[in-house]
Amino acid sequence: MEIYQIQYFLTLADTLNFTKAAEKCGVTQPTLSRAIKNLEEELGAELVRRERRHTHLTEFGRSIRPEMERMVAQAEHILTGAAEFKKAATAQLRLGLMCTISPSFLMPIITQLNERSLWLNLELVESSGMHIVELLLAGEIDAALVGLPHYPELLHAKPIFTEQYVVAFPKMHRFEKMEMVPVAELDSEPYVERINCEYDAHYFAAFGEPDFEPQVRYKSENEHWVQAMVAAGLGCTFIPESLVLYPELLRRPLVDPSISRTISIVTVRGRRHTPPVKLLSRLCDEACRQFSD
């Protein structure tokens, strides 16, 4: 039993005329007649008595009509719900971000998302790079902007831009007199550590174990707390060069060695992309070209 057969029967029950019912259903009369006949054969009982000028429902047809109306209404309700879910799903973007991604980089992209997809609902999920990767693999976010030295094989990372790490410190610090700060200068230096900071992973991937060890006494996952403690004179810290600093802080490039990270848009290989993810990917391509220029 197919829904279209039931719809044909209900239309015929309303019109009691095969020609008019076929017109309303947008099919030929023979097509409608075959559908009704197949439905009767499947049910094992006659639904409509065909007489030249007096087509009418049988007693069985009249008795089953309300149930068929409920079936069609339920099917339409399911289809409507599915359409609404699809619309909501394709208008939603759950974007994972490393907590050190600068809003100054992301806001132009968000503005373009808003202009090109007026119905978009955007949710930004901030965490450490590795946790964002876990959320992406678990399907809890749709895409991610992260900068890790390596990614699991299940993920596809498309580079957007590369930036250097710098050292941030309070005014009147000894680093203020330097144009660049050799990494070795951080040995035994009071340091405010960003918990789950990706700098260590980038350094290790490029150079192996570091040969310097800062004096870490203060730690936080929150970027505001890290910068606030540095501004209070509790130590220095490593940050990506694009990150906006507190007014009380200064920065200098790190050298010997210099360390960089590449920010990429990351998705799951083989996972179907929603329209917002496709749009985000195109906008990231445009941003990449701007950085290249």
N, C-alpha and C positions, 0 to 999 in steps of 0.2 A: 504494500500500500504506500503510495507516494502522496506527498502533500499537494502536488499539483492536481492529482486526481480528485482529491477531496475538495479542492477549491473549484474545480470544474463542476462537481456535483452540487455544491452549495450555490453556485451561480445559476445552474439549471433549476435548482429548487426555488430560487427567487423569481426567475423569468417564466419557468414552465414552457420554454420555447428553445429548441436546440439551436436555431439560427441566431436568435438574439444572444443566447448564452455564449455561443462560439465567438460572436463579435466582441462581447464584453471581455472574454478571455484572450482575445487576440490570436485565435487559432481558427482553422477551418472547421466546418461542421463535422466532416468525417473524423477528424482528429479528436474532437470532443466526444463524439459518439463512441469511438474505440476506447477512449480513456474510461468512460462511464461503464462500458461493457466489461472491460478488464477489471474494474473495481468490483462490479457485481460478481464476476466469476471468482475473484479472490475472497469475497465475503460469503459467497455461496447463497446469495439471495438477491432477488430483483429489487432495485431501488426506485426505478422509474418505469411507469407503464406507458408505452408509446402508442398513442392513438392519433389518428390523423389531425383532428382539431381539438383533442382533449388529452394532452400529455399531463400526467399528474403523478405525484409520489405514491408509492405503495405504502401500505401500513408500516412495513419495515423501514422504508425510506424516511417516513415521518418520525418514526421512533428513534432512529439513529442520527437524525439531523442535528439535534442539540449537542450531542457528543462530538460530532465532526466540527461543529462551530467552535467548540472549546479547544479542539486539537489545533485548528488553524490559528486561533487567537494565541495559544501557547507558543506555536512555532514562530509567529510574528513577534511575540514578546522576546523570544530567544534571539532572533535575528537582530532586533533593535538593540538588545543588550550587547550583543557581539559587536555591532557597528559602533556603539558608544564606547565600548572598551577599546576597540581598535583606534578610534579617534583620539581617545585620551592617551593611549600608549604611544601613538606616533607624535603627540604634541608634548611629550614629557622627555626631559633630558636630565639624567642623574650623572653629574660630572664629578669625578674624583680629582682632587688636587693635593699635591704635596703642600704642606703648610708653609713652605718657603717660596711658593710661586707668587710673584709680585702682582698685585692688583693692577699696577700700571701696564703690565703686559696683557692681562686678561680682559680688562674692561673694554677696550676697543672691539674685541671679539664678541663679548656679551652684547654690546650695543648693536653690532651687526646681526647677531642672532635675533635680537628683539625686532629689528627693522624688517628682517626677511621672513620671520615666522612669528606673526602677531599673537598666535594662540599658544606659543610655547610656554610650558611651565618648567623652569630651570631650578634644579636643586644642586647646590655645591656641597660636596662632601670632602672635608679636609682631614688629612691624617699624614702619617709617615709614608714614604714611598712604598715600602714593602707591604704595609697594611692596605694601601690603595690597590696594589696588585692583587692581594687576596680578595678584596671586595669585587674587583673586576672579574676574576676567575669564577667567583661564586654567583655572578649575575646580579649582584646587589647594586652595581652602578653600570652605566651604559658605555662609558669611555673615561679616559683618564689623561691628565696632563702631569707627567712626572719626568724626573731626570735621574735615572739609575744607570750604573755602568753596564749592567746586564739584565736581561729579561728572560722569563721562562719561554720555552719554545712555543707554547700555546698562544703567546701574545705577539702581536704585530706592532712595532714601534716606528712611527714615522717622524723623523727629526724636524723640529721647527727652528730652534736657534741654540747657539752655544754661548755660554757666558763663563767668566772667570770667578773663582772665589777670592774674596778679599778679607782682610782682617779689620774688624770694627773695634774702636777703643774710645775712651772718654778724652775730652780736651785736656791738655797739659800732660798727656801720657808721653813716654819717651819715644813712642813710634811716630809722634807728630813731626819730629825733626827728620824723619826718613821719607824719601820719595817712594821707596819700595821696601817691603819687609821680608827678609829671608825667613823661610819656615823655621830654620834652626833657632831664630831669635825667640821662638815660642817655648823653647825648652825651659822648664821651671817657671814660666810666666803665669801669674794668676789668670785663670781662664774660666769663663762661664760656658758650660756645655749645653748644647741643645740636644736633648734626649732623642735618639733615633736619627741624628744628623747624618745625611748622606755623604758628607765630606770624607769621613773615614773610609767608606766603601770606594769612593773614587780614588783616593790616595792609594789604597791597597791594590786596587785593580791596575794602577799605573806603575807603582814603584815598590809594592810589597810592604813589609812592616815599616812604619815610620821610625826614624832615628832621633826623634825628639819627643818629649813628654811634658805637656803643660801641667801646671799645678791646678787641678780641678777641685774646686770647693763648692761650687754652686751649679745646679742643674735645673732645667725646666723643659717641658715639651712645648710650652707656649712662647711664641716669638716675641710677644710684647714683654713678657717677664724677662726673657733673655736680654733684650735691649735695655730694659729698665735697670737691670742689675749692672750691666756694663756702664750705663750712664751714671750710675751711683758710684762708680769707681771700684767695683768688686772684681774686675778682670776685663779681658778682651774676649772676642769670639770670632769665629769664621762665619761669613755670610755670603750668599751669592751677590754679585755686583748689582743686579737689578732691584734688589730689595730696598725699599725705602727705609732710611735711617731716622731714628729720633734726632731732633735738632741738636741735642747735646753731644752727638757722636761724630767721629771722624772715621775715615777708612783709608786704607792703603792697599795697593796690589800685593799679593803674595808671590814670592819668587823663590827659585832654588829649592824645590821646584814650584812652578805655577800649576795650579789644579783647576780644571774646568769641568763643567757638566753640560750635557745636552738635554734640553727640554723636548720631549716628544709627545705627540698624541698617540695613545696606546689603546688598542682594541683587541678583542679575542679573535684569533684566526677562525674563519669558517662561521662565525656567528653573524646572523643576518643583522644588518645595520638599519635602524629606524631612520626616517627622514631627518630628524634633528641631528643624529650622529653623522649622517652624510653631509649635512650643511656645515656642521662644526669642522669636519675634515677639510672641506673646501676652504673655509675661512682660515684654518691653520695653514693650508697651502699658500694662501695669499699673504699671511703674516710671514711665512718662511721666505717668500720672494722679497718682501720689504726688508727683512733683515739682511738678505743677500745683497740687496742694492746699497 
